[in-house]
Amino acid sequence: MRILIAEDDAVSRRLIETLLTRWGYEVTVACDGEEAWQHLQREDAPHLAILDWMMPCMGGLEICQKVREVGHPSPVYLILLTARTGSENVVQGLETGANDYVTKPFHREELRARVQVGVRVVELQVSLAQRVRELEEALANVKQLQGLLPICSYCKKIRDDHNYWQQVESYISEHSEAIFSHGICPECFEKFVKPELNKLKAPGEKP
């Protein structure tokens, strides 16, 4: 899991980077909001970002809002890092688009726990998106026939909803995505094809 750190304070940025690296995460660093926004716009954007609330050019709150407005094909879990502890500020951050927040000065284990929650959420979202894509592909290739099909006992034609009789392949082609290729089974070869071939043989030629 690659994590973006956007923090204009060099000491805090270095501390968070060291901790995340120690915990086994790949880290991308941004020194201000504009640089962080550039990272988040890329196709290979990190799936999780820790954003300082107050930064030059663009704050974490604005980045959260822009990420949610623009959208991204891959899920992005956003954690706001802020010294603002009032409940109204927390609510504002969450309503703007943040998934979670960590207050400054932060406790290392709290940061680790909140990052782990974000990682699990992202992994579940990625897995779900993959399952949805697989299901959509399967549904695009499958169209099932259902219900009772009236079929002639002799010629094997099928009667449709308008009381017309159709060949089996015609009916199935209209009601499904099946594509037919024709062949000859051994029984029909012996019964129909072989006698015709024998008729074409020259007189006196062994069958």
Secondary structure, DSSP 8 states (H G I E B T S, - for coil): -EEEEE-S-HHHHHHHHHHHHHTT-EEEEESSHHHHHHHHTSTT--SEEEEESS-SSS-HHHHHHHHHHH--SS--EEEEEES---HHHHHHHHHHT-SEEEESS--HHHHHHHHHHHHHHHHHHHHHHHHHHHHHHHHHH-----S---B-TTT--EE-TTS-EE-HHHHHHHHSS--------HHHIIIIIHHHHHHHS-TT---
